[in-house]
Amino acid sequence: MSEAVPGGSRLAVVAIVVEDPNQVPALNELLHQHSAYIIGRMGIPYPARGVSLISVALDAPGDVISSLTGKLGRLPGLSVKTAFSKV
């Protein structure tokens, strides 16, 4: 678990649907750049539909989460949604 962040941090889960496997290296690089904030990650390949489903749990300042999800959302072939905790 990350240390307390000045200004507070938020808990969030980012859901990613990967429709273009060519984007996986860029996706992994972005996640690696934010690894200090990642609590856990689960990836499920679904070959029957030709996609992969990834969930990433984060404990980070809101601006870091927004920056990461914005960068992920700009990658073609990825669909990204974020759910924030009220805690």
C-alpha positions as CSV (number, residue, x, y, z in Angstrom):
1,M,0.0,0.0,0.0
2,S,1.3,3.4,-0.8
3,E,2.2,6.0,1.8
4,A,-0.1,9.0,2.4
5,V,-0.1,11.4,-0.4
6,P,-0.1,15.2,0.3
7,G,-3.6,16.5,-0.7
8,G,-5.0,13.0,-0.2
9,S,-5.4,10.0,-2.5
10,R,-8.4,8.2,-4.0
11,L,-9.2,4.6,-4.5
12,A,-10.2,3.6,-8.0
13,V,-10.6,0.7,-10.3
14,V,-9.9,1.1,-14.0
15,A,-11.5,-1.3,-16.4
16,I,-9.8,-1.7,-19.7
17,V,-11.1,-3.7,-22.7
18,V,-8.2,-4.4,-25.1
19,E,-9.5,-4.9,-28.7
20,D,-6.2,-4.3,-30.4
21,P,-3.4,-6.5,-29.1
22,N,-0.8,-4.3,-30.8
23,Q,-1.5,-1.7,-28.1
24,V,-0.5,-4.0,-25.2
25,P,3.2,-2.7,-25.1
26,A,2.0,0.9,-24.9
27,L,-0.6,-0.1,-22.2
28,N,2.0,-2.0,-20.2
29,E,4.4,1.0,-20.4
30,L,1.8,3.4,-19.1
31,L,1.0,1.0,-16.2
32,H,4.7,0.6,-15.4
33,Q,5.1,4.3,-15.2
34,H,2.3,4.4,-12.6
35,S,3.3,1.2,-10.8
36,A,3.9,3.0,-7.5
37,Y,0.1,3.7,-7.3
38,I,-1.1,0.2,-8.4
39,I,-2.5,-2.0,-5.7
40,G,-3.2,-4.9,-8.0
41,R,-4.0,-5.9,-11.6
42,M,-6.0,-8.7,-13.1
43,G,-6.0,-9.6,-16.8
44,I,-8.3,-12.0,-18.4
45,P,-7.8,-13.0,-22.1
46,Y,-11.0,-13.8,-23.9
47,P,-10.0,-15.4,-27.2
48,A,-13.6,-16.4,-28.1
49,R,-14.3,-12.6,-28.6
50,G,-10.8,-11.6,-29.5
51,V,-10.3,-9.2,-26.5
52,S,-8.6,-9.0,-23.2
53,L,-10.2,-7.6,-20.1
54,I,-8.0,-5.9,-17.5
55,S,-8.8,-4.3,-14.2
56,V,-6.3,-2.2,-12.3
57,A,-6.9,-1.1,-8.7
58,L,-5.2,2.2,-7.8
59,D,-4.5,4.3,-4.7
60,A,-3.4,7.6,-6.1
61,P,-4.2,11.4,-6.2
62,G,-7.1,12.1,-8.4
63,D,-5.0,14.0,-11.0
64,V,-2.7,11.0,-11.4
65,I,-5.7,8.7,-12.0
66,S,-7.2,11.1,-14.5
67,S,-3.9,11.5,-16.3
68,L,-3.4,7.7,-16.5
69,T,-6.9,7.0,-17.7
70,G,-6.7,9.9,-20.2
71,K,-3.5,8.5,-21.7
72,L,-5.0,5.0,-21.8
73,G,-8.2,6.3,-23.4
74,R,-6.2,7.9,-26.2
75,L,-4.7,4.6,-27.3
76,P,-6.6,3.2,-30.3
77,G,-8.2,-0.2,-29.7
78,L,-8.7,0.3,-25.9
79,S,-11.9,1.2,-24.0
80,V,-11.4,2.6,-20.6
81,K,-13.8,3.3,-17.7
82,T,-13.0,4.3,-14.1
83,A,-14.9,3.8,-10.9
84,F,-13.9,5.8,-7.8
85,S,-14.5,4.8,-4.2
86,K,-16.4,7.1,-1.9
87,V,-14.1,6.2,0.9
